[in-house]
Amino acid sequence: MATINTDLLPNATGQNLGSPDQEWDGFFKDLTATNVTFDGVEVSTGDAKSLQGTPVSAVAPSANQVLELIGGIWTPTTPVAGTNAITIQGRPVSANAPVAAQALIWDGAQWIPTNQSGGGGGASFGYVAVGFSATPTFTPSPVGSCTFEMTLTGNVTSSTFTTAGLSAGTLMTFILNQDSTGNRTFRYPTGFQGTTTIGSSALQTTVQQFLYNGSVFKAIAIGVSYP
């Protein structure tokens, strides 16, 4: 078997130092001195000049920045705060603000935050006693089907309903009580269709229920007044 004469191995400058150890020591010394890059890593400093063959920008990063591939170069960038996912696997997500314990439910057109009750799901039911105001706001609590009750001590000239988080199919029930004076009037919020004029007698109660279709509330039946 032929013997390789390692004494002929040159160092980085082409010099033959006379022994293999000296020659290789001189070779790597010269690599370090000249900041040679090997497989994307600078020998003298250990800096990665590329990741999996993709070059890394020489721009100095700032705190909390991430590497983003821009124009084929890994570049330090600052993540955009408040960016919202408007789709999940290409399907739209409702812009309605969720509340605690809600789940995203597919309603056939979009993912929408919806309350879930125990024992297999379905909308939660709530009851809200609303203090009298000439311009009240009705907000379901918890978000979902809800009953509102108010005793009228004056006329309600306008009212507002909060639909944030509601899904189609929820029911809203209004119980409106006349005080001992009576003859109070009530104006339903915009978006309620088929409303019935409430009973006007003193201490009379009117009840009417509505179904939400995702955009408006439709009366299920005419309002009932008693006694």
C-alpha positions in Angstrom: 0.0 0.0 0.0 1.3 3.4 -0.9 2.2 5.8 1.8 0.9 9.4 1.6 3.6 11.9 2.4 1.8 14.2 4.7 4.9 16.4 4.9 3.8 17.9 1.6 0.5 19.3 3.1 0.7 23.1 2.8 -0.6 25.6 5.3 -3.1 28.3 4.3 -0.4 30.4 2.7 1.0 27.5 0.6 4.0 27.0 2.9 5.3 23.5 3.8 6.1 23.6 7.5 7.7 20.1 7.5 5.3 18.2 9.7 1.5 17.4 9.4 0.8 18.8 12.9 2.5 22.1 12.2 0.9 22.4 8.8 -2.7 21.8 10.0 -2.2 24.1 13.0 -1.0 26.8 10.7 -3.9 26.1 8.3 -6.6 26.7 11.0 -4.7 29.6 12.5 -4.7 31.3 9.1 -8.5 30.5 8.8 -9.2 32.2 12.1 -7.0 35.2 11.2 -8.8 35.9 8.0 -12.4 35.4 9.2 -13.1 32.6 6.8 -16.8 31.5 6.6 -17.4 27.7 6.6 -20.9 26.3 5.9 -22.5 29.6 6.8 -20.6 30.1 10.1 -17.7 32.5 10.5 -14.8 30.5 11.9 -13.2 33.2 14.1 -16.4 34.4 15.8 -18.9 31.6 15.4 -21.4 33.9 13.8 -24.1 32.2 11.7 -24.2 34.0 8.3 -27.0 31.8 7.1 -29.7 29.4 8.4 -30.3 26.2 6.4 -28.5 27.9 3.5 -30.6 31.1 3.6 -28.6 34.2 4.3 -29.1 36.2 7.5 -29.2 40.0 7.4 -26.3 41.9 9.0 -28.8 44.4 10.4 -28.5 44.5 14.2 -31.8 43.3 15.9 -33.6 45.2 18.6 -35.3 43.8 21.7 -38.3 41.5 21.0 -37.8 41.5 17.3 -38.1 38.2 15.3 -36.4 37.0 12.1 -38.7 37.3 9.1 -37.9 36.1 5.6 -37.9 39.2 3.4 -36.6 39.0 -0.2 -34.9 35.7 0.5 -33.0 37.1 3.6 -33.7 36.4 7.3 -34.2 40.0 8.5 -34.9 41.3 12.1 -38.5 42.8 12.2 -40.8 44.0 14.9 -44.1 42.0 15.1 -47.2 44.1 14.3 -49.1 44.5 17.6 -52.8 43.9 17.5 -52.9 41.9 14.3 -56.1 39.9 14.2 -56.8 36.5 12.5 -59.8 37.2 10.3 -60.0 33.6 9.1 -59.4 30.1 10.3 -58.4 27.7 7.6 -59.8 30.1 5.1 -63.2 30.5 6.9 -64.2 33.9 8.2 -64.2 34.8 11.9 -66.9 37.1 13.3 -65.8 40.5 14.5 -68.0 40.2 17.5 -66.1 40.6 20.8 -66.1 37.4 22.8 -66.8 37.2 26.5 -65.6 34.7 29.2 -66.6 31.0 28.7 -67.8 31.5 25.1 -66.8 29.2 22.3 -66.3 29.7 18.5 -69.3 28.1 16.8 -69.7 27.7 13.0 -73.1 29.2 12.1 -72.8 28.2 8.4 -71.2 31.4 7.3 -68.6 32.3 9.9 -67.0 31.3 13.3 -68.9 33.3 15.9 -68.4 33.6 19.7 -71.3 31.8 21.4 -72.2 31.0 25.0 -72.3 27.3 25.8 -74.3 25.8 28.7 -73.4 22.7 30.5 -74.6 19.3 29.4 -74.1 19.3 25.7 -74.1 23.0 24.6 -76.7 25.4 23.6 -77.3 29.1 24.3 -77.2 30.3 27.9 -80.3 31.9 29.4 -80.2 35.0 31.5 -82.4 37.5 33.4 -81.7 41.2 33.7 -83.8 43.6 35.8 -83.4 47.0 34.1 -83.8 50.1 36.1 -86.0 52.7 34.6 -84.5 55.2 32.2 -86.1 57.2 29.4 -83.3 56.0 27.2 -82.3 52.5 28.5 -79.7 50.1 27.1 -80.6 46.4 27.1 -77.5 44.1 27.3 -77.9 40.3 27.6 -76.1 38.8 30.6 -74.7 36.3 30.1 -74.6 36.8 26.3 -77.3 34.7 24.8 -81.1 34.3 25.2 -82.3 36.6 27.9 -85.3 38.1 29.7 -85.5 41.8 30.5 -87.9 43.2 33.1 -88.5 46.9 33.7 -91.1 48.8 35.7 -92.1 52.0 33.9 -92.2 55.1 36.1 -92.1 57.4 33.0 -92.1 57.2 29.3 -89.3 55.4 27.4 -88.7 57.6 24.4 -85.9 55.6 22.9 -83.9 52.5 23.7 -80.8 50.6 22.6 -80.0 46.9 22.4 -76.5 45.4 22.6 -76.1 42.6 20.0 -72.3 42.0 20.5 -71.6 38.2 20.8 -75.2 37.1 19.9 -75.7 34.3 17.5 -78.8 33.6 15.3 -81.5 31.7 17.2 -81.3 33.5 20.5 -84.5 34.6 22.2 -85.2 37.9 23.9 -88.2 38.4 26.2 -89.4 41.7 27.5 -91.5 42.0 30.6 -92.8 45.6 30.9 -94.7 46.7 34.0 -96.8 49.8 34.4 -96.4 51.6 37.8 -99.4 52.6 39.9 -99.9 55.6 37.7 -100.1 53.8 34.4 -100.3 55.2 30.8 -96.5 54.9 30.4 -95.3 54.3 26.9 -92.4 52.2 25.7 -90.3 52.4 22.5 -88.5 49.2 21.5 -84.9 49.4 20.3 -84.2 49.7 16.5 -84.1 46.3 14.9 -87.2 44.8 16.7 -89.9 43.9 14.3 -93.6 43.2 15.1 -93.7 45.0 18.4 -97.0 45.4 20.2 -98.1 48.5 22.0 -97.9 47.7 25.7 -100.9 47.7 28.0 -101.5 51.1 29.6 -103.5 50.3 32.7 -102.0 50.9 36.1 -99.9 47.9 37.4 -100.5 46.1 34.1 -97.8 43.8 32.7 -97.0 43.2 29.0 -94.8 40.3 27.8 -93.5 39.8 24.3 -90.8 37.5 22.9 -88.5 37.9 19.9 -86.2 35.7 17.8 -82.8 37.0 16.6 -81.9 35.9 13.1 -78.4 37.4 13.1 -79.4 40.9 12.1 -82.9 41.8 13.4 -85.3 40.6 16.1 -88.6 39.2 14.9 -91.7 38.9 17.2 -92.7 35.3 17.8 -96.2 36.4 18.8 -98.1 39.5 19.7 -97.5 40.9 23.2 -99.7 39.7 26.0 -100.9 42.1 28.6 -102.4 41.2 32.0 -104.1 41.5 34.3 
